[in-house]
Amino acid sequence: MLNPFIIDQIKRREQEERKRDRQPVIELPVPMPTAPRPRSDEDEAERGVVVIDLF
């Protein structure tokens, strides 16, 4: 037989869980985060600056 205090705690937790289950939940359409691409030396070599003179 369990201690009356433990039984009371179990009942309280079950009641709190039921209350949480009754509350409405809204799911937002948020895009899933993607893992960052590992950087390599080739990526650094392809970068640069282009200057275009329009005059």
PDB file of N, CA, C, O and CB in Angstrom:
ATOM      1  N   MET A   1       0.846  -1.175   0.000  1.00  0.00           N
ATOM      2  CA  MET A   1       0.000   0.000   0.000  1.00  0.00           C
ATOM      3  C   MET A   1       0.894   1.241   0.000  1.00  0.00           C
ATOM      4  O   MET A   1       1.899   1.308   0.707  1.00  0.00           O
ATOM      5  CB  MET A   1      -0.964  -0.004   1.224  1.00  0.00           C
ATOM      6  N   LEU A   2       0.497   2.219  -0.814  1.00  0.00           N
ATOM      7  CA  LEU A   2       1.268   3.456  -0.904  1.00  0.00           C
ATOM      8  C   LEU A   2       0.877   4.427   0.208  1.00  0.00           C
ATOM      9  O   LEU A   2      -0.231   4.396   0.743  1.00  0.00           O
ATOM     10  CB  LEU A   2       1.065   4.112  -2.274  1.00  0.00           C
ATOM     11  N   ASN A   3       1.806   5.259   0.517  1.00  0.00           N
ATOM     12  CA  ASN A   3       1.596   6.308   1.496  1.00  0.00           C
ATOM     13  C   ASN A   3       0.488   7.255   0.986  1.00  0.00           C
ATOM     14  O   ASN A   3       0.472   7.565  -0.205  1.00  0.00           O
ATOM     15  CB  ASN A   3       2.928   7.085   1.766  1.00  0.00           C
ATOM     16  N   PRO A   4      -0.433   7.721   1.842  1.00  0.00           N
ATOM     17  CA  PRO A   4      -1.499   8.628   1.388  1.00  0.00           C
ATOM     18  C   PRO A   4      -0.963   9.906   0.724  1.00  0.00           C
ATOM     19  O   PRO A   4      -1.589  10.439  -0.192  1.00  0.00           O
ATOM     20  CB  PRO A   4      -2.382   9.007   2.566  1.00  0.00           C
ATOM     21  N   PHE A   5       0.178  10.386   1.182  1.00  0.00           N
ATOM     22  CA  PHE A   5       0.771  11.568   0.561  1.00  0.00           C
ATOM     23  C   PHE A   5       1.118  11.291  -0.902  1.00  0.00           C
ATOM     24  O   PHE A   5       0.871  12.129  -1.770  1.00  0.00           O
ATOM     25  CB  PHE A   5       2.029  12.009   1.335  1.00  0.00           C
ATOM     26  N   ILE A   6       1.683  10.131  -1.174  1.00  0.00           N
ATOM     27  CA  ILE A   6       2.067   9.757  -2.538  1.00  0.00           C
ATOM     28  C   ILE A   6       0.832   9.615  -3.404  1.00  0.00           C
ATOM     29  O   ILE A   6       0.833  10.063  -4.550  1.00  0.00           O
ATOM     30  CB  ILE A   6       2.877   8.445  -2.543  1.00  0.00           C
ATOM     31  N   ILE A   7      -0.209   9.011  -2.890  1.00  0.00           N
ATOM     32  CA  ILE A   7      -1.456   8.857  -3.633  1.00  0.00           C
ATOM     33  C   ILE A   7      -2.024  10.233  -3.985  1.00  0.00           C
ATOM     34  O   ILE A   7      -2.481  10.447  -5.108  1.00  0.00           O
ATOM     35  CB  ILE A   7      -2.486   8.035  -2.814  1.00  0.00           C
ATOM     36  N   ASP A   8      -1.996  11.153  -3.042  1.00  0.00           N
ATOM     37  CA  ASP A   8      -2.492  12.505  -3.275  1.00  0.00           C
ATOM     38  C   ASP A   8      -1.668  13.206  -4.362  1.00  0.00           C
ATOM     39  O   ASP A   8      -2.227  13.886  -5.223  1.00  0.00           O
ATOM     40  CB  ASP A   8      -2.460  13.319  -1.969  1.00  0.00           C
ATOM     41  N   GLN A   9      -0.365  13.044  -4.320  1.00  0.00           N
ATOM     42  CA  GLN A   9       0.504  13.658  -5.337  1.00  0.00           C
ATOM     43  C   GLN A   9       0.213  13.104  -6.724  1.00  0.00           C
ATOM     44  O   GLN A   9       0.175  13.851  -7.703  1.00  0.00           O
ATOM     45  CB  GLN A   9       1.978  13.432  -4.989  1.00  0.00           C
ATOM     46  N   ILE A  10       0.010  11.806  -6.804  1.00  0.00           N
ATOM     47  CA  ILE A  10      -0.305  11.177  -8.090  1.00  0.00           C
ATOM     48  C   ILE A  10      -1.617  11.725  -8.631  1.00  0.00           C
ATOM     49  O   ILE A  10      -1.716  12.021  -9.821  1.00  0.00           O
ATOM     50  CB  ILE A  10      -0.383   9.639  -7.945  1.00  0.00           C
ATOM     51  N   LYS A  11      -2.618  11.863  -7.781  1.00  0.00           N
ATOM     52  CA  LYS A  11      -3.912  12.404  -8.212  1.00  0.00           C
ATOM     53  C   LYS A  11      -3.766  13.839  -8.703  1.00  0.00           C
ATOM     54  O   LYS A  11      -4.348  14.198  -9.727  1.00  0.00           O
ATOM     55  CB  LYS A  11      -4.933  12.342  -7.064  1.00  0.00           C
ATOM     56  N   ARG A  12      -2.997  14.667  -7.992  1.00  0.00           N
ATOM     57  CA  ARG A  12      -2.787  16.057  -8.417  1.00  0.00           C
ATOM     58  C   ARG A  12      -2.114  16.129  -9.771  1.00  0.00           C
ATOM     59  O   ARG A  12      -2.513  16.922 -10.624  1.00  0.00           O
ATOM     60  CB  ARG A  12      -1.951  16.808  -7.391  1.00  0.00           C
ATOM     61  N   ARG A  13      -1.102  15.312  -9.974  1.00  0.00           N
ATOM     62  CA  ARG A  13      -0.385  15.320 -11.256  1.00  0.00           C
ATOM     63  C   ARG A  13      -1.293  14.880 -12.392  1.00  0.00           C
ATOM     64  O   ARG A  13      -1.231  15.433 -13.490  1.00  0.00           O
ATOM     65  CB  ARG A  13       0.845  14.409 -11.190  1.00  0.00           C
ATOM     66  N   GLU A  14      -2.144  13.876 -12.129  1.00  0.00           N
ATOM     67  CA  GLU A  14      -3.076  13.432 -13.160  1.00  0.00           C
ATOM     68  C   GLU A  14      -4.077  14.533 -13.503  1.00  0.00           C
ATOM     69  O   GLU A  14      -4.415  14.715 -14.672  1.00  0.00           O
ATOM     70  CB  GLU A  14      -3.815  12.171 -12.704  1.00  0.00           C
ATOM     71  N   GLN A  15      -4.553  15.270 -12.496  1.00  0.00           N
ATOM     72  CA  GLN A  15      -5.478  16.373 -12.743  1.00  0.00           C
ATOM     73  C   GLN A  15      -4.807  17.489 -13.544  1.00  0.00           C
ATOM     74  O   GLN A  15      -5.406  18.031 -14.473  1.00  0.00           O
ATOM     75  CB  GLN A  15      -6.011  16.924 -11.417  1.00  0.00           C
ATOM     76  N   GLU A  16      -3.582  17.829 -13.192  1.00  0.00           N
ATOM     77  CA  GLU A  16      -2.850  18.859 -13.931  1.00  0.00           C
ATOM     78  C   GLU A  16      -2.624  18.433 -15.378  1.00  0.00           C
ATOM     79  O   GLU A  16      -2.717  19.254 -16.291  1.00  0.00           O
ATOM     80  CB  GLU A  16      -1.505  19.155 -13.250  1.00  0.00           C
ATOM     81  N   GLU A  17      -2.331  17.169 -15.588  1.00  0.00           N
ATOM     82  CA  GLU A  17      -2.119  16.660 -16.936  1.00  0.00           C
ATOM     83  C   GLU A  17      -3.407  16.754 -17.752  1.00  0.00           C
ATOM     84  O   GLU A  17      -3.371  17.117 -18.927  1.00  0.00           O
ATOM     85  CB  GLU A  17      -1.617  15.208 -16.891  1.00  0.00           C
ATOM     86  N   ARG A  18      -4.532  16.431 -17.143  1.00  0.00           N
ATOM     87  CA  ARG A  18      -5.825  16.533 -17.832  1.00  0.00           C
ATOM     88  C   ARG A  18      -6.121  17.985 -18.209  1.00  0.00           C
ATOM     89  O   ARG A  18      -6.635  18.250 -19.296  1.00  0.00           O
ATOM     90  CB  ARG A  18      -6.958  15.972 -16.943  1.00  0.00           C
ATOM     91  N   LYS A  19      -5.803  18.917 -17.323  1.00  0.00           N
ATOM     92  CA  LYS A  19      -6.025  20.335 -17.612  1.00  0.00           C
ATOM     93  C   LYS A  19      -5.187  20.775 -18.805  1.00  0.00           C
ATOM     94  O   LYS A  19      -5.672  21.500 -19.673  1.00  0.00           O
ATOM     95  CB  LYS A  19      -5.692  21.199 -16.383  1.00  0.00           C
ATOM     96  N   ARG A  20      -3.938  20.342 -18.851  1.00  0.00           N
ATOM     97  CA  ARG A  20      -3.068  20.711 -19.974  1.00  0.00           C
ATOM     98  C   ARG A  20      -3.573  20.116 -21.272  1.00  0.00           C
ATOM     99  O   ARG A  20      -3.481  20.753 -22.322  1.00  0.00           O
ATOM    100  CB  ARG A  20      -1.632  20.253 -19.717  1.00  0.00           C
ATOM    101  N   ASP A  21      -4.111  18.892 -21.216  1.00  0.00           N
ATOM    102  CA  ASP A  21      -4.612  18.245 -22.422  1.00  0.00           C
ATOM    103  C   ASP A  21      -5.847  18.949 -22.967  1.00  0.00           C
ATOM    104  O   ASP A  21      -6.098  18.900 -24.172  1.00  0.00           O
ATOM    105  CB  ASP A  21      -4.929  16.788 -22.141  1.00  0.00           C
ATOM    106  N   ARG A  22      -6.613  19.592 -22.121  1.00  0.00           N
ATOM    107  CA  ARG A  22      -7.835  20.273 -22.546  1.00  0.00           C
ATOM    108  C   ARG A  22      -7.549  21.611 -23.211  1.00  0.00           C
ATOM    109  O   ARG A  22      -8.365  22.092 -23.997  1.00  0.00           O
ATOM    110  CB  ARG A  22      -8.752  20.481 -21.360  1.00  0.00           C
ATOM    111  N   GLN A  23      -6.418  22.215 -22.915  1.00  0.00           N
ATOM    112  CA  GLN A  23      -6.117  23.525 -23.472  1.00  0.00           C
ATOM    113  C   GLN A  23      -5.858  23.418 -24.967  1.00  0.00           C
ATOM    114  O   GLN A  23      -5.171  22.504 -25.423  1.00  0.00           O
ATOM    115  CB  GLN A  23      -4.910  24.148 -22.763  1.00  0.00           C
ATOM    116  N   PRO A  24      -6.421  24.370 -25.737  1.00  0.00           N
ATOM    117  CA  PRO A  24      -6.195  24.332 -27.191  1.00  0.00           C
ATOM    118  C   PRO A  24      -4.737  24.623 -27.527  1.00  0.00           C
ATOM    119  O   PRO A  24      -4.057  25.370 -26.823  1.00  0.00           O
ATOM    120  CB  PRO A  24      -7.110  25.344 -27.907  1.00  0.00           C
ATOM    121  N   VAL A  25      -4.283  24.034 -28.589  1.00  0.00           N
ATOM    122  CA  VAL A  25      -2.903  24.196 -29.027  1.00  0.00           C
ATOM    123  C   VAL A  25      -2.916  24.671 -30.472  1.00  0.00           C
ATOM    124  O   VAL A  25      -3.625  24.111 -31.308  1.00  0.00           O
ATOM    125  CB  VAL A  25      -2.098  22.865 -28.879  1.00  0.00           C
ATOM    126  N   ILE A  26      -2.141  25.694 -30.764  1.00  0.00           N
ATOM    127  CA  ILE A  26      -2.029  26.202 -32.123  1.00  0.00           C
ATOM    128  C   ILE A  26      -0.632  25.865 -32.627  1.00  0.00           C
ATOM    129  O   ILE A  26       0.367  26.185 -31.983  1.00  0.00           O
ATOM    130  CB  ILE A  26      -2.304  27.746 -32.186  1.00  0.00           C
ATOM    131  N   GLU A  27      -0.576  25.219 -33.777  1.00  0.00           N
ATOM    132  CA  GLU A  27       0.711  24.900 -34.379  1.00  0.00           C
ATOM    133  C   GLU A  27       0.971  25.890 -35.502  1.00  0.00           C
ATOM    134  O   GLU A  27       0.168  26.014 -36.427  1.00  0.00           O
ATOM    135  CB  GLU A  27       0.746  23.433 -34.905  1.00  0.00           C
ATOM    136  N   LEU A  28       2.075  26.582 -35.423  1.00  0.00           N
ATOM    137  CA  LEU A  28       2.435  27.569 -36.425  1.00  0.00           C
ATOM    138  C   LEU A  28       3.244  26.922 -37.542  1.00  0.00           C
ATOM    139  O   LEU A  28       4.093  26.069 -37.283  1.00  0.00           O
ATOM    140  CB  LEU A  28       3.223  28.718 -35.789  1.00  0.00           C
ATOM    141  N   PRO A  29       2.984  27.323 -38.779  1.00  0.00           N
ATOM    142  CA  PRO A  29       3.758  26.763 -39.900  1.00  0.00           C
ATOM    143  C   PRO A  29       5.135  27.401 -39.990  1.00  0.00           C
ATOM    144  O   PRO A  29       5.362  28.290 -40.809  1.00  0.00           O
ATOM    145  CB  PRO A  29       3.006  26.959 -41.227  1.00  0.00           C
ATOM    146  N   VAL A  30       6.036  26.954 -39.161  1.00  0.00           N
ATOM    147  CA  VAL A  30       7.395  27.487 -39.114  1.00  0.00           C
ATOM    148  C   VAL A  30       8.306  26.520 -39.867  1.00  0.00           C
ATOM    149  O   VAL A  30       8.268  25.315 -39.618  1.00  0.00           O
ATOM    150  CB  VAL A  30       7.882  27.692 -37.630  1.00  0.00           C
ATOM    151  N   PRO A  31       9.122  27.037 -40.785  1.00  0.00           N
ATOM    152  CA  PRO A  31      10.020  26.130 -41.507  1.00  0.00           C
ATOM    153  C   PRO A  31      11.033  25.498 -40.560  1.00  0.00           C
ATOM    154  O   PRO A  31      11.508  26.129 -39.616  1.00  0.00           O
ATOM    155  CB  PRO A  31      10.748  26.879 -42.634  1.00  0.00           C
ATOM    156  N   MET A  32      11.344  24.262 -40.831  1.00  0.00           N
ATOM    157  CA  MET A  32      12.303  23.539 -40.013  1.00  0.00           C
ATOM    158  C   MET A  32      13.700  24.103 -40.263  1.00  0.00           C
ATOM    159  O   MET A  32      14.059  24.354 -41.414  1.00  0.00           O
ATOM    160  CB  MET A  32      12.256  22.017 -40.316  1.00  0.00           C
ATOM    161  N   PRO A  33      14.492  24.305 -39.218  1.00  0.00           N
ATOM    162  CA  PRO A  33      15.846  24.824 -39.421  1.00  0.00           C
ATOM    163  C   PRO A  33      16.706  23.785 -40.137  1.00  0.00           C
ATOM    164  O   PRO A  33      16.605  22.584 -39.887  1.00  0.00           O
ATOM    165  CB  PRO A  33      16.490  25.218 -38.070  1.00  0.00           C
ATOM    166  N   THR A  34      17.539  24.279 -41.020  1.00  0.00           N
ATOM    167  CA  THR A  34      18.427  23.377 -41.748  1.00  0.00           C
ATOM    168  C   THR A  34      19.812  23.434 -41.127  1.00  0.00           C
ATOM    169  O   THR A  34      20.208  24.440 -40.539  1.00  0.00           O
ATOM    170  CB  THR A  34      18.485  23.744 -43.254  1.00  0.00           C
ATOM    171  N   ALA A  35      20.521  22.360 -41.265  1.00  0.00           N
ATOM    172  CA  ALA A  35      21.877  22.301 -40.721  1.00  0.00           C
ATOM    173  C   ALA A  35      22.790  23.158 -41.593  1.00  0.00           C
ATOM    174  O   ALA A  35      22.665  23.137 -42.817  1.00  0.00           O
ATOM    175  CB  ALA A  35      22.395  20.826 -40.650  1.00  0.00           C
ATOM    176  N   PRO A  36      23.698  23.906 -40.990  1.00  0.00           N
ATOM    177  CA  PRO A  36      24.604  24.728 -41.794  1.00  0.00           C
ATOM    178  C   PRO A  36      25.528  23.854 -42.636  1.00  0.00           C
ATOM    179  O   PRO A  36      25.970  22.783 -42.218  1.00  0.00           O
ATOM    180  CB  PRO A  36      25.431  25.656 -40.891  1.00  0.00           C
ATOM    181  N   ARG A  37      25.795  24.349 -43.822  1.00  0.00           N
ATOM    182  CA  ARG A  37      26.682  23.634 -44.730  1.00  0.00           C
ATOM    183  C   ARG A  37      28.105  23.701 -44.227  1.00  0.00           C
ATOM    184  O   ARG A  37      28.555  24.768 -43.810  1.00  0.00           O
ATOM    185  CB  ARG A  37      26.591  24.204 -46.145  1.00  0.00           C
ATOM    186  N   PRO A  38      28.824  22.602 -44.253  1.00  0.00           N
ATOM    187  CA  PRO A  38      30.232  22.686 -43.838  1.00  0.00           C
ATOM    188  C   PRO A  38      31.014  23.518 -44.852  1.00  0.00           C
ATOM    189  O   PRO A  38      30.874  23.338 -46.062  1.00  0.00           O
ATOM    190  CB  PRO A  38      30.859  21.263 -43.699  1.00  0.00           C
ATOM    191  N   ARG A  39      31.833  24.423 -44.344  1.00  0.00           N
ATOM    192  CA  ARG A  39      32.609  25.297 -45.226  1.00  0.00           C
ATOM    193  C   ARG A  39      33.865  24.578 -45.686  1.00  0.00           C
ATOM    194  O   ARG A  39      34.491  23.835 -44.931  1.00  0.00           O
ATOM    195  CB  ARG A  39      32.976  26.619 -44.513  1.00  0.00           C
ATOM    196  N   SER A  40      34.211  24.811 -46.914  1.00  0.00           N
ATOM    197  CA  SER A  40      35.434  24.210 -47.436  1.00  0.00           C
ATOM    198  C   SER A  40      36.296  25.301 -48.065  1.00  0.00           C
ATOM    199  O   SER A  40      35.843  26.432 -48.238  1.00  0.00           O
ATOM    200  CB  SER A  40      35.111  23.093 -48.473  1.00  0.00           C
ATOM    201  N   ASP A  41      37.522  24.965 -48.401  1.00  0.00           N
ATOM    202  CA  ASP A  41      38.437  25.931 -49.018  1.00  0.00           C
ATOM    203  C   ASP A  41      37.952  26.331 -50.408  1.00  0.00           C
ATOM    204  O   ASP A  41      38.227  27.446 -50.852  1.00  0.00           O
ATOM    205  CB  ASP A  41      39.856  25.348 -49.104  1.00  0.00           C
ATOM    206  N   GLU A  42      37.242  25.453 -51.100  1.00  0.00           N
ATOM    207  CA  GLU A  42      36.746  25.757 -52.438  1.00  0.00           C
ATOM    208  C   GLU A  42      35.737  26.897 -52.388  1.00  0.00           C
ATOM    209  O   GLU A  42      35.714  27.734 -53.290  1.00  0.00           O
ATOM    210  CB  GLU A  42      36.113  24.513 -53.076  1.00  0.00           C
ATOM    211  N   ASP A  43      34.913  26.946 -51.363  1.00  0.00           N
ATOM    212  CA  ASP A  43      33.929  28.020 -51.234  1.00  0.00           C
ATOM    213  C   ASP A  43      34.626  29.375 -51.121  1.00  0.00           C
ATOM    214  O   ASP A  43      34.163  30.357 -51.700  1.00  0.00           O
ATOM    215  CB  ASP A  43      33.024  27.782 -50.010  1.00  0.00           C
ATOM    216  N   GLU A  44      35.713  29.434 -50.394  1.00  0.00           N
ATOM    217  CA  GLU A  44      36.440  30.680 -50.207  1.00  0.00           C
ATOM    218  C   GLU A  44      37.076  31.135 -51.523  1.00  0.00           C
ATOM    219  O   GLU A  44      37.149  32.335 -51.785  1.00  0.00           O
ATOM    220  CB  GLU A  44      37.514  30.515 -49.119  1.00  0.00           C
ATOM    221  N   ALA A  45      37.530  30.208 -52.344  1.00  0.00           N
ATOM    222  CA  ALA A  45      38.198  30.557 -53.587  1.00  0.00           C
ATOM    223  C   ALA A  45      37.215  31.141 -54.593  1.00  0.00           C
ATOM    224  O   ALA A  45      37.625  31.935 -55.440  1.00  0.00           O
ATOM    225  CB  ALA A  45      38.892  29.336 -54.176  1.00  0.00           C
ATOM    226  N   GLU A  46      35.953  30.785 -54.538  1.00  0.00           N
ATOM    227  CA  GLU A  46      34.968  31.245 -55.510  1.00  0.00           C
ATOM    228  C   GLU A  46      34.453  32.647 -55.201  1.00  0.00           C
ATOM    229  O   GLU A  46      33.843  33.273 -56.068  1.00  0.00           O
ATOM    230  CB  GLU A  46      33.810  30.279 -55.564  1.00  0.00           C
ATOM    231  N   ARG A  47      34.674  33.145 -54.019  1.00  0.00           N
ATOM    232  CA  ARG A  47      34.166  34.462 -53.652  1.00  0.00           C
ATOM    233  C   ARG A  47      35.052  35.560 -54.218  1.00  0.00           C
ATOM    234  O   ARG A  47      36.257  35.386 -54.401  1.00  0.00           O
ATOM    235  CB  ARG A  47      34.068  34.594 -52.132  1.00  0.00           C
ATOM    236  N   GLY A  48      34.425  36.684 -54.487  1.00  0.00           N
ATOM    237  CA  GLY A  48      35.196  37.810 -54.987  1.00  0.00           C
ATOM    238  C   GLY A  48      34.312  39.023 -55.124  1.00  0.00           C
ATOM    239  O   GLY A  48      33.148  39.006 -54.724  1.00  0.00           O
ATOM    240  N   VAL A  49      34.871  40.088 -55.696  1.00  0.00           N
ATOM    241  CA  VAL A  49      34.161  41.347 -55.878  1.00  0.00           C
ATOM    242  C   VAL A  49      34.199  41.679 -57.357  1.00  0.00           C
ATOM    243  O   VAL A  49      35.239  41.543 -58.001  1.00  0.00           O
ATOM    244  CB  VAL A  49      34.787  42.498 -55.017  1.00  0.00           C
ATOM    245  N   VAL A  50      33.065  42.114 -57.898  1.00  0.00           N
ATOM    246  CA  VAL A  50      32.987  42.537 -59.280  1.00  0.00           C
ATOM    247  C   VAL A  50      32.612  44.014 -59.273  1.00  0.00           C
ATOM    248  O   VAL A  50      31.611  44.401 -58.669  1.00  0.00           O
ATOM    249  CB  VAL A  50      31.955  41.677 -60.095  1.00  0.00           C
ATOM    250  N   VAL A  51      33.406  44.829 -59.937  1.00  0.00           N
ATOM    251  CA  VAL A  51      33.135  46.254 -60.023  1.00  0.00           C
ATOM    252  C   VAL A  51      32.716  46.565 -61.456  1.00  0.00           C
ATOM    253  O   VAL A  51      33.437  46.249 -62.403  1.00  0.00           O
ATOM    254  CB  VAL A  51      34.382  47.100 -59.597  1.00  0.00           C
ATOM    255  N   ILE A  52      31.548  47.184 -61.608  1.00  0.00           N
ATOM    256  CA  ILE A  52      31.056  47.540 -62.942  1.00  0.00           C
ATOM    257  C   ILE A  52      30.969  49.056 -62.998  1.00  0.00           C
ATOM    258  O   ILE A  52      30.269  49.681 -62.202  1.00  0.00           O
ATOM    259  CB  ILE A  52      29.655  46.871 -63.253  1.00  0.00           C
ATOM    260  N   ASP A  53      31.681  49.630 -63.937  1.00  0.00           N
ATOM    261  CA  ASP A  53      31.685  51.081 -64.124  1.00  0.00           C
ATOM    262  C   ASP A  53      30.656  51.425 -65.197  1.00  0.00           C
ATOM    263  O   ASP A  53      30.807  51.027 -66.353  1.00  0.00           O
ATOM    264  CB  ASP A  53      33.113  51.605 -64.521  1.00  0.00           C
ATOM    265  N   LEU A  54      29.613  52.160 -64.821  1.00  0.00           N
ATOM    266  CA  LEU A  54      28.537  52.487 -65.756  1.00  0.00           C
ATOM    267  C   LEU A  54      28.722  53.849 -66.437  1.00  0.00           C
ATOM    268  O   LEU A  54      27.857  54.237 -67.223  1.00  0.00           O
ATOM    269  CB  LEU A  54      27.212  52.463 -65.030  1.00  0.00           C
ATOM    270  N   PHE A  55      29.777  54.577 -66.184  1.00  0.00           N
ATOM    271  CA  PHE A  55      29.967  55.889 -66.790  1.00  0.00           C
ATOM    272  C   PHE A  55      30.858  55.805 -67.963  1.00  0.00           C
ATOM    273  O   PHE A  55      31.133  56.820 -68.604  1.00  0.00           O
ATOM    274  CB  PHE A  55      30.519  56.865 -65.810  1.00  0.00           C
TER     275      PHE A  55
END
